[in-house]
Amino acid sequence: MVEQNSERLDSVFHALADPTRREMIRQLADRERTVSELAAPFDMSLAAASKHIKVLEGAGLLSRTVRGRTHLCRLDAESLASVYEWIGFYERFWTKQFDALERVLREQDRKGGDAT
């Protein structure tokens, strides 16, 4: 199985467990944004948005650069790649299970049997 960096995965899944942070990540997939832009769709202060951003940053999901007083955030998809790899293991597992079920059902159909 693919759990070579479980601390990183734990951190990413924790960050993505919050719907506000998932939406922020979705926004960053389009383009880099300021903290104000990330906070705008939500009823929250800039300080609260900054806390969410720090969690995403800690998980390696975004990087932030400072230009004067403006903080620009951009998606760092490397951490998402490790999650994709982890999920891929289970996708292969379920694909095998569904393939086996399909073979059983086709065999029953071929024999004219009842699936129940």
Secondary structure as UniProt FT lines:
FT   TURN            4..5
FT   HELIX           6..16
FT   HELIX           19..30
FT   STRAND          33..34
FT   HELIX           35..39
FT   TURN            40..41
FT   HELIX           46..58
FT   TURN            59..60
FT   STRAND          62..67
FT   TURN            68..69
FT   STRAND          70..75
FT   HELIX           78..111
//
